[in-house]
Amino acid sequence: MHPAVREWAEILKYDTLQPLLTFYRSSMQLIQDYWPMFALALWLGYNWWNTHRVKALLPKLKAEGATLIDVRSLAEFSSGNAPGSVNIPLNELSLRLNEISRQAPVVVGCASGTRSGMAKMLLKKHGFKEVYNVGAWSNFIA
């Protein structure tokens, strides 16, 4: 048994370790059986938190002169976009890096946050220091 589990059992003054061992084993089995769902829940929770964090930062970033980049296709951008955002489709982004200021923050968005997540990684890889993923383009309006 793990020493921390034994110590915990002693602190709680269990007469026998059996109830704790049963709980420990069933918990470990649960994690082994369902770790993909736990990982997905953590990932979704992180994305939700990060989107809301960037939305809250957006007024400050705009005041600092942030470049708002919508990485959806031209057709998607034409069907609706946020005022002040620039359309650079994800498949063209690596060819159009010179159009983006490296001195100001960059905020990327798309339809759901997936392509803008890829755009953020690409910009970071090319030396952009302050890059934020706002998720869906409609969050630019918030």
C-alpha positions in Angstrom: 0.0 0.0 0.0 1.2 3.5 -0.7 2.7 5.2 2.4 0.5 8.2 2.0 -2.7 6.0 2.1 -1.4 4.2 5.2 -0.6 7.5 6.9 -4.0 8.9 6.0 -5.7 5.8 7.5 -3.7 6.2 10.7 -4.6 9.9 11.0 -8.3 9.0 10.6 -7.8 6.2 13.2 -9.3 3.4 11.2 -9.3 0.2 13.2 -8.8 -1.7 10.0 -7.5 -0.5 6.7 -10.0 -2.6 4.8 -12.6 0.1 4.1 -10.0 2.5 2.9 -8.3 -0.1 0.7 -11.6 -1.0 -0.8 -12.3 2.7 -1.6 -8.7 3.2 -2.9 -8.9 0.2 -5.2 -12.4 1.1 -6.6 -11.3 4.7 -7.1 -8.2 3.5 -9.0 -10.3 1.1 -11.1 -12.7 4.0 -11.9 -9.8 6.2 -13.1 -8.4 3.3 -15.2 -11.7 2.6 -16.8 -12.8 6.2 -17.5 -9.6 8.2 -17.8 -10.5 9.3 -21.4 -13.7 10.9 -20.1 -11.9 12.6 -17.3 -9.3 13.9 -19.7 -12.0 15.2 -22.0 -13.9 16.9 -19.1 -10.6 18.6 -18.0 -9.9 19.7 -21.6 -13.4 21.1 -22.1 -13.3 22.8 -18.7 -9.9 24.4 -19.6 -11.2 25.7 -22.9 -14.3 27.1 -21.3 -12.2 28.9 -18.6 -9.6 30.2 -21.1 -12.3 31.6 -23.5 -13.9 33.5 -20.6 -10.5 34.7 -19.4 -9.7 36.1 -22.9 -13.2 37.6 -23.2 -12.6 39.5 -19.9 -9.2 40.7 -21.2 -10.5 41.8 -24.6 -11.3 45.5 -23.7 -7.7 45.8 -22.2 -6.2 44.1 -25.3 -8.2 46.3 -27.7 -7.0 49.4 -25.8 -3.4 48.1 -26.3 -4.0 48.0 -30.0 -4.5 44.2 -30.3 -4.9 42.8 -33.8 -8.1 40.7 -34.0 -7.7 37.9 -36.5 -10.6 35.8 -37.7 -9.1 32.6 -39.2 -12.3 31.3 -40.7 -12.7 31.0 -44.5 -13.6 34.0 -46.6 -17.1 32.7 -47.1 -17.6 32.2 -43.3 -16.2 35.6 -42.6 -18.5 37.2 -45.2 -21.5 35.7 -43.6 -20.8 37.5 -40.3 -17.8 39.0 -38.6 -16.9 41.3 -35.7 -16.1 44.9 -36.4 -12.4 45.5 -36.5 -11.4 41.9 -37.1 -9.2 41.0 -40.0 -9.8 37.8 -42.0 -6.7 35.7 -42.6 -7.9 32.1 -43.2 -5.9 29.5 -41.3 -4.6 27.9 -44.5 -3.1 31.3 -45.5 -1.8 32.4 -42.1 1.7 31.1 -42.5 2.0 33.0 -45.8 0.7 36.3 -44.4 2.6 36.6 -41.1 4.1 39.9 -42.3 0.7 41.5 -42.2 0.5 41.0 -38.4 2.2 43.4 -36.0 4.6 41.7 -33.5 4.5 44.7 -31.2 0.9 44.4 -30.2 -1.1 41.6 -28.8 -2.8 39.2 -31.3 -6.3 37.7 -30.6 -7.4 34.9 -32.9 -10.9 33.5 -33.3 -12.9 31.2 -35.6 -16.2 29.3 -35.5 -15.6 27.2 -32.5 -12.1 27.8 -31.2 -10.4 24.8 -32.9 -8.8 26.6 -35.9 -8.0 29.6 -33.7 -6.2 27.2 -31.3 -4.1 26.0 -34.3 -3.5 29.6 -35.3 -2.3 30.5 -31.9 0.2 27.6 -31.9 1.4 28.7 -35.4 1.9 32.3 -34.3 3.7 31.3 -31.1 6.0 29.0 -33.2 6.8 32.0 -35.4 7.8 34.2 -32.5 4.7 36.1 -31.7 4.9 36.7 -27.9 1.4 37.7 -26.9 -1.3 35.6 -28.6 -4.7 34.8 -27.3 -7.4 32.4 -28.5 -10.9 33.9 -27.9 -12.6 30.8 -29.3 -15.7 31.7 -31.4 -15.5 34.9 -33.5 -18.7 36.2 -31.8 -16.6 36.5 -28.6 -14.8 39.4 -30.3 -18.0 41.4 -29.9 -18.3 40.9 -26.1 
